[in-house]
């Protein structure tokens, strides 16, 4: 007659499982948990549009999920580093953003294996951004004027709409063909302190002592050679036909 001690056998199996199987199971569970946390974090950051954090996390990850490029092709158009571009504004379809591409990269989303294509952009501020903090600047800031900043962020590459041109004020005035994709820059804007950083380098004109606005009409005094707004010296451009103009200081 053959007898088996069931209790002892179960205890023995339990001991074998505890010493051999459980550590392996724990490692698998831990690996799946860690991977799940990484995947969830990337998805969550993407939904929250925290693209800078996605790049930081991807660079810290041991896996090869982050790559950089010199150029990228989106919807048939190639974008390169240092390109000045117009970027779609999801909140305002009238006035889009302007920036310069500093870096191009991709992040491989761990769970879906889809590439998130990103561009690091250095931003330019537009007139509407400035006059909120400097209302008096409305009179001399041009519609096509942009202000350089030291602020940069990552954007989705597919939000780039088209290339644009950014030149200095003098070159802008002398441009033969000027469309809505041509801008001029002469000042830098401190985003944090909400002020111009190099205003003292800009020459002031007219009686009102404001920077030159290429969109306004000016008249030059034939004696002192200074420039004045027509409105500031009580002249109407449509009615003015004199060849010479002498300002009030020289008259």
C-alpha positions as CSV (number, residue, x, y, z in Angstrom):
1,X,0.0,0.0,0.0
2,X,1.4,3.4,-1.2
3,X,0.6,6.5,0.9
4,X,1.3,10.1,0.2
5,X,1.4,12.9,2.6
6,X,-0.6,15.6,0.8
7,X,0.2,18.3,3.3
8,X,3.9,17.7,3.1
9,X,3.8,17.6,-0.7
10,X,1.9,21.0,-0.9
11,X,4.4,22.5,1.5
12,X,7.2,21.3,-0.6
13,X,5.7,22.7,-3.8
14,X,5.1,26.0,-2.0
15,X,8.7,26.1,-0.9
16,X,10.0,25.4,-4.4
17,X,7.7,28.1,-5.9
18,X,8.8,30.6,-3.3
19,X,12.5,30.0,-3.8
20,X,12.6,29.7,-7.6
21,X,9.4,30.8,-9.3
22,X,8.4,33.9,-7.3
23,X,11.5,36.0,-8.0
24,X,11.0,35.5,-11.7
25,X,7.3,36.4,-11.5
26,X,8.1,39.5,-9.4
27,X,10.7,40.6,-12.1
28,X,8.1,40.2,-14.8
29,X,5.4,42.0,-12.9
30,X,7.9,44.8,-12.1
31,X,9.0,45.1,-15.7
32,X,5.4,45.2,-17.0
33,X,4.5,47.8,-14.3
34,X,7.5,50.0,-15.1
35,X,6.7,49.8,-18.9
36,X,3.1,50.6,-18.2
37,X,4.1,53.6,-16.2
38,X,6.4,54.9,-18.9
39,X,3.7,54.3,-21.6
40,X,1.0,56.0,-19.5
41,X,3.3,59.0,-18.8
42,X,4.1,59.6,-22.5
43,X,0.4,59.4,-23.4
44,X,-0.6,61.7,-20.6
45,X,2.1,64.3,-21.4
46,X,1.1,64.2,-25.1
47,X,-2.6,64.8,-24.2
48,X,-1.6,67.7,-22.0
49,X,0.6,69.1,-24.7
50,X,3.7,69.0,-22.5
51,X,6.0,68.4,-25.3
52,X,9.2,69.7,-23.6
53,X,8.6,67.1,-20.9
54,X,8.2,64.4,-23.5
55,X,11.6,65.2,-24.9
56,X,13.3,65.4,-21.5
57,X,11.8,62.0,-20.5
58,X,12.8,60.4,-23.8
59,X,16.4,61.6,-23.5
60,X,16.5,60.1,-20.0
61,X,15.1,56.8,-21.2
62,X,17.6,54.0,-21.7
63,X,15.8,52.7,-24.8
64,X,16.6,54.2,-28.2
65,X,13.4,56.2,-28.5
66,X,14.9,59.7,-29.1
67,X,16.6,60.8,-32.4
68,X,17.6,64.2,-33.8
69,X,17.7,65.3,-37.4
70,X,19.0,68.1,-39.6
71,X,15.7,68.3,-41.5
72,X,12.2,66.7,-41.6
73,X,9.6,66.3,-44.3
74,X,6.0,66.9,-43.4
75,X,3.1,66.8,-45.9
76,X,5.5,67.1,-48.8
77,X,7.5,70.1,-47.4
78,X,11.0,69.9,-46.0
79,X,11.8,71.9,-42.9
80,X,15.4,72.5,-41.8
81,X,17.2,73.9,-38.8
82,X,17.3,77.7,-38.8
83,X,14.3,78.0,-41.0
84,X,12.0,80.9,-40.1
85,X,8.4,79.5,-40.1
86,X,4.8,80.4,-39.4
87,X,3.1,78.0,-36.9
88,X,-0.6,77.3,-36.7
89,X,-2.3,78.9,-33.8
90,X,-5.1,76.6,-32.6
91,X,-6.9,79.3,-30.7
92,X,-6.7,82.1,-33.3
93,X,-6.8,81.4,-37.0
94,X,-6.2,85.0,-37.9
95,X,-2.8,85.5,-36.4
96,X,-0.5,82.6,-36.3
97,X,2.8,82.2,-34.5
98,X,6.3,83.0,-35.9
99,X,9.5,81.3,-34.9
100,X,12.9,79.9,-35.9
101,X,13.5,76.1,-35.9
102,X,16.5,75.3,-33.5
103,X,16.2,71.5,-33.3
104,X,14.3,68.7,-35.0
105,X,13.8,65.4,-33.3
106,X,11.4,62.4,-32.9
107,X,10.2,60.4,-29.9
108,X,9.1,56.8,-30.4
109,X,6.0,56.4,-28.2
110,X,6.7,53.1,-26.4
111,X,3.2,51.5,-26.5
112,X,2.0,52.4,-30.0
113,X,5.4,52.6,-31.6
114,X,4.4,55.7,-33.4
115,X,6.8,58.6,-33.9
116,X,6.1,62.0,-32.3
117,X,7.9,64.4,-34.6
118,X,8.9,67.6,-32.8
119,X,10.7,70.9,-33.5
120,X,12.3,73.2,-30.9
121,X,11.4,76.7,-31.9
122,X,12.7,80.1,-30.7
123,X,9.7,82.4,-30.6
124,X,9.1,85.9,-32.0
125,X,6.4,88.0,-30.4
126,X,3.9,89.9,-32.6
127,X,2.3,93.3,-32.2
128,X,-0.7,91.9,-30.4
129,X,1.5,90.3,-27.8
130,X,3.4,93.5,-27.1
131,X,0.6,96.1,-26.9
132,X,-1.1,94.3,-24.1
133,X,1.8,95.3,-21.9
134,X,2.9,98.5,-23.9
135,X,-0.3,100.1,-25.1
136,X,1.5,103.3,-26.3
137,X,3.6,101.2,-28.7
138,X,0.5,100.5,-30.8
139,X,1.3,103.8,-32.7
140,X,4.8,102.8,-33.9
141,X,4.8,99.0,-34.1
142,X,4.2,97.8,-37.6
143,X,1.7,95.1,-38.5
144,X,4.6,92.9,-40.0
145,X,6.9,93.7,-37.1
146,X,8.1,90.8,-34.9
147,X,10.2,90.9,-31.7
148,X,12.9,88.3,-31.0
149,X,12.9,86.5,-27.7
150,X,15.1,84.1,-25.7
151,X,12.0,81.8,-25.2
152,X,11.9,78.4,-26.9
153,X,9.6,75.4,-26.7
154,X,8.9,72.2,-28.6
155,X,6.0,72.1,-31.0
156,X,4.5,69.3,-33.1
157,X,6.2,69.4,-36.5
158,X,2.8,69.1,-38.3
159,X,1.7,72.5,-36.8
160,X,4.3,74.3,-39.0
161,X,2.4,75.9,-41.9
162,X,5.0,77.6,-44.1
163,X,8.3,79.3,-44.3
164,X,8.6,83.1,-43.8
165,X,11.2,85.8,-44.2
166,X,12.5,87.9,-41.3
167,X,14.7,90.9,-42.1
168,X,15.8,94.1,-40.5
169,X,13.7,97.3,-40.8
170,X,15.8,98.9,-43.5
171,X,15.7,95.8,-45.7
172,X,12.0,95.5,-45.2
173,X,11.4,99.0,-46.4
174,X,13.5,98.4,-49.5
175,X,11.9,95.0,-50.4
176,X,10.5,95.0,-53.9
177,X,7.9,92.3,-53.1
178,X,6.4,92.2,-49.7
179,X,3.6,89.8,-48.7
180,X,2.1,88.5,-45.5
181,X,5.0,86.0,-45.0
182,X,7.6,88.9,-44.8
183,X,8.4,90.3,-41.4
184,X,11.0,92.7,-39.9
185,X,12.7,92.6,-36.6
186,X,14.7,95.4,-34.8
187,X,14.0,94.8,-31.1
188,X,14.2,92.0,-28.5
189,X,11.4,91.4,-26.0
190,X,12.0,90.2,-22.5
191,X,9.1,87.8,-22.0
192,X,9.6,87.4,-18.3
193,X,9.9,91.1,-17.4
194,X,7.6,92.2,-20.2
195,X,9.9,94.9,-21.6
196,X,12.2,95.7,-24.5
197,X,15.9,94.8,-23.9
198,X,17.5,97.2,-26.4
199,X,15.2,100.1,-26.9
200,X,18.0,102.5,-26.3
201,X,19.6,101.5,-29.6
202,X,16.5,102.6,-31.6
203,X,16.5,106.0,-33.2
204,X,13.4,108.1,-32.4
205,X,11.7,110.4,-35.0
206,X,9.2,113.2,-35.3
207,X,7.8,115.5,-32.6
208,X,6.3,112.5,-30.9
209,X,9.7,110.9,-30.5
210,X,8.7,107.4,-31.6
211,X,10.6,104.7,-33.5
212,X,10.2,104.5,-37.3
213,X,7.1,102.8,-38.5
214,X,7.5,101.8,-42.2
215,X,3.7,101.6,-42.6
216,X,3.2,105.3,-41.9
217,X,3.9,108.4,-44.1
218,X,6.8,110.7,-43.2
219,X,8.0,114.0,-44.6
220,X,11.6,115.2,-44.4
221,X,12.6,118.8,-43.6
222,X,14.8,120.2,-46.4
223,X,16.9,122.1,-43.9
224,X,17.5,119.9,-40.9
225,X,16.8,116.6,-42.7
226,X,14.6,115.3,-39.8
227,X,11.6,113.2,-40.5
228,X,8.1,113.9,-39.3
229,X,4.7,112.2,-39.4
230,X,2.3,114.0,-41.7
231,X,-0.3,114.0,-39.0
232,X,2.1,115.4,-36.3
233,X,2.9,118.5,-38.5
234,X,-0.7,119.0,-39.6
235,X,-0.2,117.9,-43.2
236,X,-2.5,115.8,-45.3
237,X,-0.5,113.7,-47.8
238,X,-3.2,113.8,-50.5
239,X,-3.2,117.6,-50.4
240,X,0.5,118.2,-50.1
241,X,2.1,119.1,-53.4
242,X,4.9,121.4,-52.4
243,X,8.4,120.4,-53.4
244,X,10.0,121.7,-50.3
245,X,9.1,121.4,-46.7
246,X,10.6,123.4,-43.8
247,X,9.7,122.2,-40.3
248,X,8.6,124.4,-37.5
249,X,12.0,124.5,-35.9
250,X,13.8,125.6,-39.0
251,X,11.1,128.1,-40.3
